[in-house]
Amino acid sequence: MDFAASPRAAEYHGKVADFIAKEIEPVEEEYLRTLRELDDPWVVLPVIEELKAKAREQGLWNFFLPKTYSEATGQGVGLGNVEYAPLAELMGRHVIGSEVFNCNAPDTGNAEVLVHYGSEAQQRQWLDPLLAGEIRSAFCMTEPEVASSDATNMAATVVPDGEDVIVNGHKWFSTGIGHPNCKFVIFMGLTDPEAHRHARHTMVIVPVGAPGMKVERMLEVFGYHDEPYGHGEVSFDNVRVPRENVIADLGKGFEIAQGRLGPGRIHHCMRTIGLAERALEIGIRRAMERTAFGKPLVNLGGNRERIARARIAINQARLQVLHTAWLLDTEGALGALSELSQIKASVPSMAYEVIDMAIQLHGAGGLTNDFPLAGALAGARSLRLADGPDEVHLGVVSRIELAQYKTLDR
């Protein structure tokens, strides 16, 4: 296996890095300050649309799209997972990075669902404007009343009724629902409780604002609302949508979910590695500039060893994710099943430890919004639950590992 960037991927890596340095880094701090000072921060500031327009004009757009789809449609740039992963890492260093290049979650995952499973009409109505950066989306799966770590517990329903389906349920942590340009959600619910446990559920497109759909509140995560995207609690009370909004077919929800999760975990993990890299960089600069007891902080209290261990942990995580991306490219999701769960369990924990160390190097200031570390810590900690908690992923890894021994004599 060779993780060296192809000439094309290296070219895009250089362009993205240059764009971030020249266009994003100089404005991000002011952008965040301005947003936080607004009475209503659930808005898109003009600078975001300006940056998006510049990125798209330079062809730095929709990097995440599957290579086959890009080659067939001319959308995106046609990179594999190994090629895209370093770009996701660059974007993950900055809060607004992924949005500027139209590569932010959950839109990337929703777009891939529509690419692989959406009808032509669904693609024209919802996918095309999503890929153009004109609208945003959300994904409604997790429910407050049940243990959503076991998706078969899902109580929300998608029930066919003539030429329509009726959607009922209570969802929360629906990321992206607070965005003013969020125009649709992909909702997953129970259709046939008597079917095989992996053929009971359905995914359906629900337009935001449909009668009976209500955003009850936006949820805080360690005091952060993550505006203007946010994580919302959403109720669906007899929401009626056309049958043609069903993705693939009734009962295909689990199949679609598994197809959605593979690349998404690569994207999540590489963005998180970028976040850890930036935290380490910020921490080292602070430790070299500040002195205590007559010495730079970097020379006190075992900080050099902590920095070394952080570098080792980040590099290990990156190689593990690149290996998983390579497996996904060469063998598909089933061939990388254990590895996808491994990185989802290991990378957020690594990032949390690195960010926590950087906060410690900043002292009390690291806990404030004067630095980007507190928000980064909240994001890294959240990922230990998002897209499946650690325990579920560790269970997958152990099950696959132990299966190798089941034929041994006891």
C-alpha positions as CSV (number, residue, x, y, z in Angstrom):
1,M,0.0,0.0,0.0
2,D,1.2,3.5,-0.9
3,F,-0.1,6.5,0.9
4,A,1.9,9.0,-1.1
5,A,-0.3,11.6,-2.7
6,S,-1.0,11.2,-6.4
7,P,0.1,14.2,-8.5
8,R,-3.5,15.3,-8.8
9,A,-4.2,14.9,-5.1
10,A,-0.9,16.7,-4.2
11,E,-2.0,19.6,-6.5
12,Y,-5.3,20.0,-4.8
13,H,-3.7,19.7,-1.3
14,G,-1.4,22.6,-2.2
15,K,-4.3,24.7,-3.5
16,V,-6.4,24.0,-0.5
17,A,-3.6,24.8,1.9
18,D,-2.9,28.0,0.1
19,F,-6.5,29.0,0.1
20,I,-6.8,28.4,3.8
21,A,-3.7,30.4,4.5
22,K,-4.7,33.4,2.4
23,E,-8.5,33.5,2.6
24,I,-9.7,31.6,5.7
25,E,-7.1,32.1,8.5
26,P,-7.1,35.9,8.2
27,V,-10.9,36.2,8.7
28,E,-11.9,33.3,10.9
29,E,-11.3,34.9,14.3
30,E,-13.2,38.0,13.3
31,Y,-16.0,35.9,11.8
32,L,-16.4,33.9,15.0
33,R,-16.3,37.1,17.2
34,T,-19.0,38.8,15.0
35,L,-21.2,35.8,15.0
36,R,-21.1,35.4,18.8
37,E,-21.9,39.1,19.3
38,L,-25.2,38.9,17.3
39,D,-28.5,38.7,19.1
40,D,-29.5,36.1,16.5
41,P,-26.4,34.1,15.5
42,W,-28.4,31.6,13.3
43,V,-27.5,33.5,10.2
44,V,-25.0,33.2,7.3
45,L,-22.6,36.1,7.4
46,P,-21.6,37.5,4.0
47,V,-18.0,36.5,4.4
48,I,-19.0,32.8,4.2
49,E,-20.8,33.2,0.8
50,E,-17.9,35.3,-0.4
51,L,-15.4,32.6,0.5
52,K,-17.6,29.9,-1.0
53,A,-17.8,31.7,-4.3
54,K,-14.0,32.1,-4.4
55,A,-13.4,28.4,-3.6
56,R,-15.9,27.3,-6.3
57,E,-14.4,29.6,-8.8
58,Q,-11.0,28.1,-8.2
59,G,-12.4,24.5,-8.6
60,L,-12.0,23.8,-4.8
61,W,-15.4,22.3,-4.4
62,N,-17.2,19.0,-3.5
63,F,-14.0,17.1,-3.0
64,F,-15.9,14.3,-1.1
65,L,-18.0,13.1,-4.0
66,P,-17.4,9.4,-5.0
67,K,-14.9,9.1,-7.8
68,T,-17.3,7.2,-10.1
69,Y,-19.9,9.9,-9.7
70,S,-17.5,12.7,-10.4
71,E,-16.2,11.0,-13.5
72,A,-19.8,10.3,-14.8
73,T,-21.2,13.8,-14.1
74,G,-18.2,16.2,-14.0
75,Q,-19.2,17.2,-10.4
76,G,-16.4,17.3,-7.8
77,V,-12.8,16.4,-8.7
78,G,-12.8,12.6,-8.7
79,L,-10.7,11.7,-5.7
80,G,-10.6,8.4,-3.8
81,N,-10.8,8.2,-0.1
82,V,-7.0,8.1,0.4
83,E,-6.7,11.1,-1.8
84,Y,-9.5,13.1,-0.1
85,A,-8.4,12.3,3.4
86,P,-5.5,14.8,3.7
87,L,-7.8,17.5,2.3
88,A,-10.3,16.8,5.0
89,E,-7.5,17.1,7.6
90,L,-6.7,20.6,6.3
91,M,-10.3,21.6,6.4
92,G,-10.7,20.2,9.9
93,R,-8.2,22.7,11.3
94,H,-10.7,25.5,11.0
95,V,-14.4,25.8,12.1
96,I,-15.5,27.2,8.7
97,G,-13.1,25.2,6.5
98,S,-15.4,22.4,5.4
99,E,-18.3,24.8,4.7
100,V,-16.2,27.0,2.5
101,F,-15.3,24.1,0.2
102,N,-18.9,22.6,0.4
103,C,-17.6,19.6,2.2
104,N,-19.3,19.9,5.6
105,A,-21.2,17.3,7.5
106,P,-24.0,16.1,7.5
107,D,-24.4,17.5,3.9
108,T,-21.6,15.2,2.6
109,G,-23.3,12.1,4.0
110,N,-26.7,13.2,2.8
111,A,-25.3,13.9,-0.6
112,E,-23.7,10.5,-0.8
113,V,-27.0,8.9,0.1
114,L,-28.7,10.7,-2.8
115,V,-25.8,9.9,-5.1
116,H,-26.0,6.2,-4.5
117,Y,-29.7,5.6,-3.6
118,G,-31.6,8.7,-4.7
119,S,-34.0,8.7,-7.7
120,E,-33.3,11.1,-10.6
121,A,-36.1,13.3,-9.4
122,Q,-34.7,13.4,-5.9
123,Q,-31.3,14.2,-7.2
124,R,-32.6,17.1,-9.3
125,Q,-34.7,18.6,-6.5
126,W,-32.4,18.1,-3.5
127,L,-28.9,16.9,-4.5
128,D,-28.2,19.5,-7.2
129,P,-28.8,22.6,-5.0
130,L,-26.9,20.8,-2.2
131,L,-23.9,20.3,-4.4
132,A,-24.2,23.9,-5.6
133,G,-24.0,25.1,-2.0
134,E,-27.4,26.8,-2.3
135,I,-29.0,24.8,0.5
136,R,-28.1,22.8,3.5
137,S,-29.6,19.6,5.1
138,A,-29.9,17.6,8.3
139,F,-30.1,13.9,9.2
140,C,-32.8,12.8,11.7
141,M,-32.0,9.5,13.3
142,T,-31.2,9.7,17.1
143,E,-34.2,9.7,19.4
144,P,-34.4,10.9,23.1
145,E,-36.8,8.2,24.3
146,V,-34.8,5.2,23.4
147,A,-31.2,4.0,23.5
148,S,-30.2,5.1,20.0
149,S,-26.9,3.3,20.2
150,D,-29.1,0.3,19.1
151,A,-30.7,1.7,16.0
152,T,-33.3,-1.2,16.0
153,N,-34.8,0.5,19.1
154,M,-36.0,3.3,16.8
155,A,-39.6,4.3,17.6
156,A,-40.2,6.9,14.9
157,T,-42.3,5.6,12.0
158,V,-42.6,6.0,8.3
159,V,-45.9,4.5,7.3
160,P,-47.2,4.2,3.7
161,D,-50.6,5.7,3.0
162,G,-51.7,5.6,-0.6
163,E,-49.5,7.8,-2.7
164,D,-47.9,9.3,0.5
165,V,-46.0,8.2,3.6
166,I,-46.9,9.6,7.0
167,V,-43.9,10.4,9.3
168,N,-44.2,10.5,13.1
169,G,-41.5,10.7,15.7
170,H,-39.3,12.6,18.0
171,K,-35.7,13.1,17.0
172,W,-32.8,15.0,18.5
173,F,-29.2,15.9,17.9
174,S,-30.2,16.5,14.3
175,T,-27.1,18.3,13.2
176,G,-27.5,21.2,10.8
177,I,-31.2,21.8,11.5
178,G,-30.5,25.3,12.8
179,H,-28.9,26.5,9.6
180,P,-31.1,29.1,7.9
181,N,-30.5,27.4,4.5
182,C,-31.4,23.9,5.8
183,K,-34.2,22.9,3.4
184,F,-34.6,19.2,3.9
185,V,-33.9,16.4,6.4
186,I,-33.4,12.7,5.8
187,F,-35.6,11.0,8.3
188,M,-35.2,7.3,9.3
189,G,-38.2,5.5,10.9
190,L,-39.8,2.2,11.4
191,T,-42.0,0.9,8.6
192,D,-42.6,-2.9,9.2
193,P,-41.9,-4.1,12.8
194,E,-42.5,-7.7,11.6
195,A,-39.8,-7.7,9.0
196,H,-36.2,-8.8,9.5
197,R,-34.5,-6.4,12.0
198,H,-32.5,-4.9,9.2
199,A,-35.4,-4.5,6.8
200,R,-37.8,-2.7,9.1
201,H,-36.8,0.9,8.6
202,T,-37.1,3.5,5.8
203,M,-35.3,6.7,4.9
204,V,-37.4,9.5,3.5
205,I,-36.8,13.1,2.5
206,V,-38.9,15.6,4.6
207,P,-38.8,19.3,3.5
208,V,-38.1,21.6,6.3
209,G,-41.3,23.4,7.3
210,A,-43.6,20.6,6.2
211,P,-46.9,20.8,8.2
212,G,-46.5,18.9,11.4
213,M,-42.7,19.2,11.6
214,K,-41.4,21.5,14.3
215,V,-37.9,22.3,15.6
216,E,-38.6,22.3,19.4
217,R,-35.2,23.7,20.5
218,M,-31.5,23.9,19.7
219,L,-29.4,21.8,22.0
220,E,-26.3,22.9,23.8
221,V,-23.1,20.8,23.8
222,F,-21.0,21.9,26.8
223,G,-22.5,25.3,26.4
224,Y,-21.9,25.6,22.7
225,H,-24.8,25.8,20.2
226,D,-22.5,25.4,17.1
227,E,-24.4,28.1,15.3
228,P,-25.4,28.5,12.6
229,Y,-25.6,24.7,12.1
230,G,-26.6,23.5,15.6
231,H,-28.0,20.2,16.9
232,G,-31.8,20.3,17.2
233,E,-34.6,18.5,18.8
234,V,-37.3,18.0,16.1
235,S,-40.9,16.6,16.4
236,F,-42.8,15.1,13.5
237,D,-46.6,14.9,14.0
238,N,-48.4,13.2,11.1
239,V,-46.1,14.8,8.5
240,R,-47.4,13.7,5.1
241,V,-44.9,13.6,2.2
242,P,-45.1,12.1,-1.3
243,R,-44.2,8.4,-1.6
244,E,-41.6,9.5,-4.2
245,N,-39.6,11.1,-1.3
246,V,-38.8,7.6,0.0
247,I,-35.1,6.9,-0.7
248,A,-34.6,3.6,-2.6
249,D,-37.6,1.8,-1.2
250,L,-39.5,1.0,2.0
251,G,-37.4,-1.1,4.3
252,K,-34.1,-0.1,2.8
253,G,-33.1,2.3,5.7
254,F,-30.4,0.1,7.3
255,E,-28.8,-0.8,3.9
256,I,-28.6,2.9,3.1
257,A,-27.2,3.8,6.6
258,Q,-24.4,1.3,6.2
259,G,-23.5,2.6,2.8
260,R,-23.5,6.2,4.2
261,L,-21.3,5.5,7.2
262,G,-18.0,4.3,5.7
263,P,-16.7,7.4,3.9
264,G,-18.3,9.6,6.6
265,R,-16.2,8.0,9.3
266,I,-13.0,8.7,7.2
267,H,-14.1,12.3,6.8
268,H,-14.9,12.7,10.5
269,C,-11.7,11.2,11.6
270,M,-9.4,13.2,9.3
271,R,-11.1,16.5,10.2
272,T,-10.6,15.6,13.8
273,I,-6.9,14.9,13.2
274,G,-6.7,18.3,11.6
275,L,-8.3,19.7,14.8
276,A,-5.7,17.9,16.9
277,E,-2.8,19.2,14.7
278,R,-4.0,22.8,15.1
279,A,-4.4,22.4,18.9
280,L,-0.9,21.0,19.2
281,E,0.5,23.9,17.1
282,I,-1.3,26.4,19.3
283,G,-0.2,24.7,22.5
284,I,3.5,24.6,21.4
285,R,3.5,28.3,20.4
286,R,2.0,29.2,23.8
287,A,4.5,27.0,25.7
288,M,7.4,28.6,23.9
289,E,6.2,32.2,24.3
290,R,5.2,32.0,28.0
291,T,7.6,31.8,31.0
292,A,7.1,30.7,34.5
293,F,9.6,30.2,37.3
294,G,12.3,31.6,35.0
295,K,11.8,29.1,32.2
296,P,9.6,28.8,29.1
297,L,6.6,26.6,29.8
298,V,7.8,24.1,27.3
299,N,10.7,23.3,29.6
300,L,8.6,22.8,32.7
301,G,6.6,19.9,34.2
302,G,7.3,17.2,31.6
303,N,5.8,19.3,28.8
304,R,8.4,18.2,26.3
305,E,7.4,14.6,26.9
306,R,3.7,15.5,26.6
307,I,4.4,17.2,23.3
308,A,6.3,14.2,22.0
309,R,3.6,11.8,22.9
310,A,1.0,14.1,21.2
311,R,3.0,14.0,18.0
312,I,3.3,10.3,18.2
313,A,-0.4,9.9,18.8
314,I,-1.4,12.1,15.9
315,N,0.9,10.4,13.5
316,Q,-0.3,7.0,14.5
317,A,-3.9,8.1,14.1
318,R,-3.3,9.5,10.7
319,L,-1.7,6.3,9.4
320,Q,-4.5,4.2,10.8
321,V,-7.1,6.4,9.1
322,L,-5.2,6.3,5.8
323,H,-4.9,2.6,6.0
324,T,-8.7,2.4,6.5
325,A,-9.3,4.7,3.6
326,W,-7.1,2.5,1.4
327,L,-9.1,-0.6,2.5
328,L,-12.3,1.3,1.7
329,D,-11.0,2.2,-1.8
330,T,-9.8,-1.3,-2.6
331,E,-12.1,-3.7,-0.7
332,G,-15.2,-1.6,0.0
333,A,-17.0,-1.1,3.3
334,L,-17.3,-4.8,4.2
335,G,-13.5,-5.2,3.8
336,A,-12.9,-2.3,6.1
337,L,-15.6,-3.0,8.7
338,S,-13.4,-3.5,11.7
339,E,-11.0,-0.7,10.7
340,L,-13.8,1.8,10.3
341,S,-14.9,1.1,13.8
342,Q,-11.4,1.2,15.1
343,I,-10.7,4.7,13.9
344,K,-14.1,6.0,15.0
345,A,-13.2,4.8,18.6
346,S,-9.6,5.8,18.6
347,V,-9.3,9.2,16.8
348,P,-11.7,11.3,18.9
349,S,-10.1,10.1,22.1
350,M,-6.7,10.9,20.8
351,A,-7.8,14.4,19.7
352,Y,-9.4,15.0,23.1
353,E,-6.2,14.2,24.9
354,V,-4.1,16.5,22.6
355,I,-6.6,19.4,22.9
356,D,-6.8,18.9,26.7
357,M,-3.0,19.2,26.9
358,A,-3.1,22.4,24.8
359,I,-5.7,23.9,27.1
360,Q,-3.5,23.1,30.1
361,L,-0.6,24.9,28.5
362,H,-2.8,28.0,28.1
363,G,-3.9,27.9,31.8
364,A,-7.3,29.4,32.5
365,G,-7.4,31.2,29.2
366,G,-7.7,27.9,27.4
367,L,-11.1,27.4,28.9
368,T,-12.4,30.6,27.3
369,N,-13.4,31.6,23.8
370,D,-10.3,33.8,23.5
371,F,-8.8,30.7,22.0
372,P,-10.4,28.0,19.8
373,L,-9.5,25.2,22.2
374,A,-12.6,24.9,24.4
375,G,-14.8,24.6,21.4
376,A,-12.5,22.1,19.9
377,L,-12.6,20.0,23.1
378,A,-16.4,20.0,23.0
379,G,-16.3,18.9,19.4
380,A,-13.8,16.1,20.0
381,R,-15.8,14.8,23.0
382,S,-19.0,14.9,21.1
383,L,-17.6,12.6,18.4
384,R,-17.2,9.8,21.0
385,L,-21.0,9.6,20.8
386,A,-21.9,10.9,17.3
387,D,-22.2,8.3,14.6
388,G,-22.3,5.5,17.2
389,P,-20.7,5.6,20.7
390,D,-17.3,4.1,21.4
391,E,-18.9,1.0,23.0
392,V,-20.7,0.1,19.8
393,H,-17.6,0.4,17.7
394,L,-15.5,-1.5,20.2
395,G,-18.1,-4.2,20.2
396,V,-17.8,-4.5,16.4
397,V,-14.0,-4.7,16.6
398,S,-14.1,-7.4,19.3
399,R,-16.8,-9.4,17.4
400,I,-14.8,-9.5,14.2
401,E,-11.6,-10.3,16.2
402,L,-13.1,-13.1,18.2
403,A,-14.7,-14.6,15.1
404,Q,-11.2,-15.7,14.0
405,Y,-11.0,-18.0,17.0
406,K,-14.4,-19.6,16.9
407,T,-13.2,-22.7,15.0
408,L,-10.3,-23.4,17.4
409,D,-10.5,-26.4,19.6
410,R,-11.3,-25.7,23.2
